[in-house]
Amino acid sequence: MGSEAGIVRKPRFLGLHGFRTSGAILKTQIETKWPKSVLEKIDIVYPDAPFPAQGKSDVDGIFDPPYYEWFQFNKEFTTYTNFDECLAYIEDIIIKQGPFDGLLGFSQGAILSGGLPGLQAKGMALTKVPQIKNLIIIGGAKFKNETVAENAYSSPIHCPSLHFLGENDFLKPYGLELLESCVDPVVIHHPKGHTIPRFDESGLEMMLSFLKRVEKDILSEQEKDLCYKEEENAVEA
């Protein structure tokens, strides 16, 4: 059993990009900022959001189009359009491309990632897929829509979560609010704004430690599955 269960696959995360960007842009941002020591320990799938951008992108002129958005909202961020469609779209990706060990999100993708465990627990989203196990939140915040927020944060977020908080990120106060809802958060502080940051020595250590913890959980699951199969085979014999 030891040799078979001892081969641990890499943690696999679903990467949700920012508003009016794309999966390819998030991939470029992460792979140009994060060192090989991190990238070789995580697999990230980078889908595009379901809706083409309905306005100008903040990254226009920096990254090439096309640009996408997960859902639309009013100026106060309190009224959402196409939100249910967005949730169904993410669930479909998980069904077709999963399983995943967690969600990784930046900006609008981080707001979604941080809110989905609570919505899933309430039966409001992702009802056809396994429970979300881990979160990596970069430049995140809470949902502002009253009904969505009530369902997303009425109970604490119990899954392990890693949060990147930028000193000059305009969303930092709202990222701190999200932290208050998390039971088991790890926080990496960085001096930049609303961006995918590079790691300093301390942040790199925390990131690698978080991924090692996810790996241990994967190994534990693999060992349980193997024990179960051995028991089944013994019964059949």
Phi, psi and chi 1 to 4 in degrees:
 res  aa     phi    psi   chi1   chi2   chi3   chi4
   1 MET       -  -37.8  175.4  177.1  133.4      -
   2 GLY   -56.8  -47.4      -      -      -      -
   3 SER   -68.4  -39.8   59.2      -      -      -
   4 GLU   -69.3  -44.2 -168.0  173.1  -23.3      -
   5 ALA   -76.5  -20.4      -      -      -      -
   6 GLY   -75.6  -13.0      -      -      -      -
   7 ILE   -84.5  101.1  -57.9  168.6      -      -
   8 VAL   -94.9  127.3 -171.5      -      -      -
   9 ARG   -72.7  159.3   60.7  175.2  177.2   78.1
  10 LYS   -70.1  146.5  -76.6 -164.8  -81.1 -171.4
  11 PRO   -56.2  137.6  -26.7   35.1      -      -
  12 ARG  -119.8  119.5 -164.4  160.9 -179.1  -93.3
  13 PHE  -118.7  146.1  -81.4   73.8      -      -
  14 LEU   -91.1  118.5  177.9   60.8      -      -
  15 GLY   -94.7  118.4      -      -      -      -
  16 LEU  -105.8  115.2  -54.0 -177.3      -      -
  17 HIS   -76.3  175.1   64.1   75.2      -      -
  18 GLY   -80.3  171.4      -      -      -      -
  19 PHE   -61.6  128.9 -175.2   61.1      -      -
  20 ARG    55.9   41.3  -66.1 -177.7 -178.1  166.8
  21 THR  -125.5 -139.9   64.1      -      -      -
  22 SER  -162.8  169.0   68.0      -      -      -
  23 GLY   -61.3  -40.5      -      -      -      -
  24 ALA   -63.6  -36.3      -      -      -      -
  25 ILE   -68.4  -45.1  -69.5  170.7      -      -
  26 LEU   -61.1  -41.2 -179.8   61.0      -      -
  27 LYS   -59.4  -45.8 -174.7  174.3 -167.9  -73.2
  28 THR   -63.4  -44.1  -60.8      -      -      -
  29 GLN   -59.2  -45.7  -71.0  172.2  -46.7      -
  30 ILE   -71.1  -44.9  -75.9  177.2      -      -
  31 GLU   -74.3  -17.5  -68.1 -173.3   -7.3      -
  32 THR   -93.4  -16.7   55.2      -      -      -
  33 LYS  -103.1  -33.8  -63.5  -77.3 -173.5   71.4
  34 TRP   -93.9  140.8  -70.4    2.7      -      -
  35 PRO   -74.0  163.4   28.8  -34.4      -      -
  36 LYS   -57.1  -34.9 -173.6 -180.0  176.8 -176.1
  37 SER   -60.3  -26.3   59.1      -      -      -
  38 VAL   -89.8  -48.4  170.5      -      -      -
  39 LEU   -60.7  -30.9  -63.3  174.8      -      -
  40 GLU   -78.5   -5.9   66.7 -173.1    8.9      -
  41 LYS  -108.9    7.7  -66.3 -170.8  179.9  -58.8
  42 ILE  -148.3  137.6 -176.5  171.5      -      -
  43 ASP  -105.2  129.2  -78.4  -31.9      -      -
  44 ILE  -123.4  129.7  -53.9  170.7      -      -
  45 VAL   -98.2  132.0  174.4      -      -      -
  46 TYR  -118.6   80.5  -62.7   95.1      -      -
  47 PRO   -77.8  159.8   31.6  -36.0      -      -
  48 ASP   -83.8  149.1  -66.9  -36.4      -      -
  49 ALA   -65.3  163.1      -      -      -      -
  50 PRO   -74.1  -21.0   24.2  -32.8      -      -
  51 PHE  -116.1  128.0  -57.2  103.9      -      -
  52 PRO   -58.3  144.9  -22.8   33.2      -      -
  53 ALA   -55.3  132.9      -      -      -      -
  54 GLN   -98.3   13.2  -63.8 -175.1   12.8      -
  55 GLY  -166.7 -173.0      -      -      -      -
  56 LYS   -68.4  140.5 -175.5  173.9  171.1   60.2
  57 SER   -92.1  142.9  168.9      -      -      -
  58 ASP   -66.7  -17.9  -74.0  -15.8      -      -
  59 VAL  -100.8    6.6  -59.8      -      -      -
  60 ASP   -59.5  128.2 -170.4   18.2      -      -
  61 GLY    94.5  -15.8      -      -      -      -
  62 ILE  -104.8  -47.9  -55.9  169.3      -      -
  63 PHE  -121.1  147.0  -66.3  102.0      -      -
  64 ASP   -72.9  148.1  -68.6  -25.6      -      -
  65 PRO   -70.1  174.2   24.0  -29.8      -      -
  66 PRO   -78.0  158.9   28.6  -35.0      -      -
  67 TYR  -118.6  149.5  -49.7  121.3      -      -
  68 TYR  -134.8  161.5  -58.9   90.5      -      -
  69 GLU  -135.7  148.6   51.6 -160.9   48.8      -
  70 TRP   -78.3  -40.3  -65.8  100.5      -      -
  71 PHE  -159.8  172.2   57.2   92.6      -      -
  72 GLN  -110.4  162.0  -63.5   79.1   41.2      -
  73 PHE  -153.4  161.9   44.5   83.5      -      -
  74 ASN   -83.4  179.5   63.2   -9.6      -      -
  75 LYS   -62.3  -29.2  -74.0 -179.2 -179.3  178.2
  76 GLU   -88.1   -1.6  -67.7   75.7   32.6      -
  77 PHE    63.6   24.5  -55.9  102.7      -      -
  78 THR  -106.6  -18.5   53.5      -      -      -
  79 THR  -118.1  127.0  -58.4      -      -      -
  80 TYR  -110.8  146.8  -61.0  161.0      -      -
  81 THR  -121.7  138.2  -55.3      -      -      -
  82 ASN    65.5   25.1  -69.5  -42.9      -      -
  83 PHE   -70.4  -45.7 -172.7   69.8      -      -
  84 ASP   -62.6  -37.0  -71.3  -19.7      -      -
  85 GLU   -64.1  -37.6  -69.7   81.6   -6.9      -
  86 CYS   -62.5  -46.6  164.9      -      -      -
  87 LEU   -62.4  -41.5  -61.0 -177.2      -      -
  88 ALA   -65.1  -36.9      -      -      -      -
  89 TYR   -65.0  -44.4  177.9   83.5      -      -
  90 ILE   -64.6  -41.8  -68.0  171.1      -      -
  91 GLU   -60.2  -41.0 -178.6  171.8   62.2      -
  92 ASP   -63.8  -39.0 -167.4   52.6      -      -
  93 ILE   -62.9  -43.5  -70.0  171.2      -      -
  94 ILE   -64.2  -40.2  -65.0  172.4      -      -
  95 ILE   -62.9  -45.2  -70.2  169.0      -      -
  96 LYS   -82.9  -31.4  -69.4  176.7  178.1  174.1
  97 GLN  -116.8   -5.0  -60.9 -172.2   48.9      -
  98 GLY   -78.5 -171.9      -      -      -      -
  99 PRO   -78.3  159.9   28.4  -33.7      -      -
 100 PHE  -121.3  152.1  -66.0   99.5      -      -
 101 ASP   -91.8   -4.2  -60.1  -62.3      -      -
 102 GLY   171.3  179.4      -      -      -      -
 103 LEU  -112.7  140.3  -57.6  176.6      -      -
 104 LEU  -120.9  126.2  177.2  152.7      -      -
 105 GLY  -136.8  147.6      -      -      -      -
 106 PHE  -122.5  132.2  171.3   62.2      -      -
 107 SER    59.5 -119.2 -162.7      -      -      -
 108 GLN   -59.1  -35.5 -170.4 -177.4   39.0      -
 109 GLY   -66.6  -30.6      -      -      -      -
 110 ALA   -74.7  -37.0      -      -      -      -
 111 ILE   -61.9  -43.9  -66.3  169.3      -      -
 112 LEU   -61.6  -48.8  -88.0  166.5      -      -
 113 SER   -58.9  -42.9  -62.7      -      -      -
 114 GLY   -70.2  -25.3      -      -      -      -
 115 GLY   -93.9  -20.0      -      -      -      -
 116 LEU   -66.7  -36.9  -80.8  169.7      -      -
 117 PRO   -58.1  -41.7  -26.8   36.5      -      -
 118 GLY   -68.4  -41.3      -      -      -      -
 119 LEU   -64.8  -37.7  -66.6  175.8      -      -
 120 GLN   -65.5  -43.2 -173.9 -178.2   42.4      -
 121 ALA   -62.2  -31.1      -      -      -      -
 122 LYS   -85.5   -3.0  -82.4  -72.9 -168.1   81.9
 123 GLY    76.4   20.6      -      -      -      -
 124 MET   -96.1  -10.6  -51.2  -69.1  -68.7      -
 125 ALA  -160.1  155.7      -      -      -      -
 126 LEU    51.6   44.8  -50.8 -174.9      -      -
 127 THR   -79.4  -14.6   56.8      -      -      -
 128 LYS  -101.2    4.7  -58.6  173.2 -173.5  174.0
 129 VAL  -128.7  162.7  -63.9      -      -      -
 130 PRO   -61.1  160.3  -22.7   32.8      -      -
 131 GLN   -60.6  139.8 -173.8  176.3   -5.4      -
 132 ILE   -65.4  130.5  -64.6  167.1      -      -
 133 LYS  -101.7  -33.3  -62.3  173.3 -173.2  169.8
 134 ASN  -147.7  154.7  -60.3  -80.7      -      -
 135 LEU  -131.8  139.5  -61.9  174.7      -      -
 136 ILE  -122.8  112.5  -62.0  176.0      -      -
 137 ILE  -111.6  118.2  -54.6  -69.2      -      -
 138 ILE  -118.4  113.5  -50.1  166.9      -      -
 139 GLY    63.3   49.4      -      -      -      -
 140 GLY   -97.0  179.9      -      -      -      -
 141 ALA  -167.1 -180.0      -      -      -      -
 142 LYS   -94.4  156.3  -76.9 -173.7  170.3 -175.9
 143 PHE   -61.1  143.6  -71.1  121.4      -      -
 144 LYS  -100.3  -20.0  -68.3  -68.9 -175.8 -171.4
 145 ASN   -63.9  125.5  175.9  -76.8      -      -
 146 GLU   -59.0  -46.2 -165.7  173.9  -34.0      -
 147 THR   -67.4  -45.2  -55.1      -      -      -
 148 VAL   -62.9  -45.6  174.3      -      -      -
 149 ALA   -63.1  -39.6      -      -      -      -
 150 GLU   -59.9  -41.2 -167.2  174.8  -55.1      -
 151 ASN   -76.6  -35.2  -74.2  -52.7      -      -
 152 ALA   -74.5  -34.0      -      -      -      -
 153 TYR  -121.7   13.9  -44.6  115.5      -      -
 154 SER   -66.7  -26.8   59.2      -      -      -
 155 SER  -119.0  153.1  -62.1      -      -      -
 156 PRO   -60.6  151.3  -20.8   31.9      -      -
 157 ILE   -86.0  110.3  -61.2  166.3      -      -
 158 HIS   -88.7  -21.6  -74.8  -80.6      -      -
 159 CYS   -72.6  148.2   63.0      -      -      -
 160 PRO   -55.9  139.6  -23.9   33.5      -      -
 161 SER  -140.2  141.1   56.7      -      -      -
 162 LEU  -115.7  125.9  177.4   66.9      -      -
 163 HIS  -119.9  130.0  -55.9 -108.5      -      -
 164 PHE   -99.2  120.2  -70.0   77.2      -      -
 165 LEU  -117.7  118.1  -70.7 -180.0      -      -
 166 GLY   -89.3  132.5      -      -      -      -
 167 GLU   -57.7  -35.5 -167.1   56.9   40.9      -
 168 ASN  -108.9   19.9  -66.0  -56.8      -      -
 169 ASP   -81.0  126.8 -172.1  -12.4      -      -
 170 PHE   -62.9  -19.2   69.9   95.9      -      -
 171 LEU   -90.9   -0.9  -79.2 -175.6      -      -
 172 LYS   -53.5  -46.5 -176.7 -177.2  177.4 -176.6
 173 PRO   -58.1  -34.2  -19.8   30.9      -      -
 174 TYR   -79.9  -29.0  -51.0  104.6      -      -
 175 GLY   -66.4  -35.6      -      -      -      -
 176 LEU   -66.8  -36.3  -71.0  168.7      -      -
 177 GLU   -61.8  -42.3  -76.3  179.4    8.5      -
 178 LEU   -61.5  -39.9  178.1   60.9      -      -
 179 LEU   -54.6  -37.7  -86.9 -177.9      -      -
 180 GLU   -63.5  -22.5  -67.6  171.2    7.0      -
 181 SER   -88.4   -7.0  -68.9      -      -      -
 182 CYS   -98.1  133.5  -62.7      -      -      -
 183 VAL   -79.1  -34.1  170.3      -      -      -
 184 ASP  -132.9   57.0 -166.3   15.5      -      -
 185 PRO   -87.4  145.9   32.3  -31.7      -      -
 186 VAL  -115.1  134.6  175.9      -      -      -
 187 VAL  -119.7  126.3 -176.3      -      -      -
 188 ILE  -107.0  115.8  -65.9  176.6      -      -
 189 HIS   -91.1  141.4  -66.0  -85.0      -      -
 190 HIS  -140.8  158.7   64.5   88.9      -      -
 191 PRO   -84.1   -4.0   29.0  -33.7      -      -
 192 LYS   -86.5 -173.3  -58.8  -67.1 -174.9 -180.0
 193 GLY   -97.0 -139.2      -      -      -      -
 194 HIS   -83.9   85.0 -166.4   61.2      -      -
 195 THR  -157.3  168.3 -173.9      -      -      -
 196 ILE   -79.7  116.9  -53.1  -72.6      -      -
 197 PRO   -88.8  161.0   34.3  -35.2      -      -
 198 ARG   -81.2  165.9  -61.8 -177.5 -171.0  -84.9
 199 PHE   -97.5  139.5  -68.2   98.7      -      -
 200 ASP   -89.8 -179.5   61.2   14.9      -      -
 201 GLU   -60.0  -42.8 -167.5  174.9  -26.0      -
 202 SER   -66.6  -44.4  169.7      -      -      -
 203 GLY   -63.6  -39.4      -      -      -      -
 204 LEU   -63.2  -41.8  179.3   58.8      -      -
 205 GLU   -61.6  -42.6 -167.1  175.8  -51.1      -
 206 MET   -66.5  -40.0  -76.7 -170.5  -87.1      -
 207 MET   -63.2  -47.9 -179.7   69.8  175.0      -
 208 LEU   -65.4  -35.5  -67.6  174.2      -      -
 209 SER   -66.0  -41.1  174.9      -      -      -
 210 PHE   -62.6  -45.7 -176.2   82.3      -      -
 211 LEU   -66.0  -34.9  -67.9  176.5      -      -
 212 LYS   -64.5  -37.8 -173.6  172.2  -77.1 -171.5
 213 ARG   -64.3  -42.2  176.8  177.2  173.6  176.1
 214 VAL   -62.8  -42.5  178.2      -      -      -
 215 GLU   -57.9  -43.1 -103.7 -174.4   22.2      -
 216 LYS   -61.0  -40.8  -78.4 -178.1 -179.5  175.7
 217 ASP   -64.0  -39.0  -70.2  -18.8      -      -
 218 ILE   -63.2  -45.4  -67.5  169.2      -      -
 219 LEU   -60.7  -42.6  178.8   58.0      -      -
 220 SER   -61.2  -41.7  177.0      -      -      -
 221 GLU   -65.6  -42.1  -80.4 -177.8   23.5      -
 222 GLN   -61.1  -41.1  -73.3  178.6  179.3      -
 223 GLU   -66.5  -39.7  -72.5  174.9  -19.0      -
 224 LYS   -63.2  -43.8  -77.7  178.1 -171.3  171.8
 225 ASP   -61.7  -41.0  -71.4  -15.7      -      -
 226 LEU   -66.7  -42.1 -163.7   53.8      -      -
 227 CYS   -60.5  -41.4  -75.9      -      -      -
 228 TYR   -63.7  -42.3 -179.3   69.1      -      -
 229 LYS   -65.6  -39.4  -75.7  175.1 -171.2  171.6
 230 GLU   -64.5  -39.3  -73.0  177.1  -12.6      -
 231 GLU   -64.8  -41.8  -75.3  172.3    8.3      -
 232 GLU   -61.4  -44.3  -86.4 -168.6  -27.7      -
 233 ASN   -64.3  -38.2  -68.8  -22.4      -      -
 234 ALA   -65.1  -39.6      -      -      -      -
 235 VAL   -66.3  -43.0  169.1      -      -      -
 236 GLU   -65.1  -35.1  -72.6  172.1    7.0      -
 237 ALA   -69.4      -      -      -      -      -
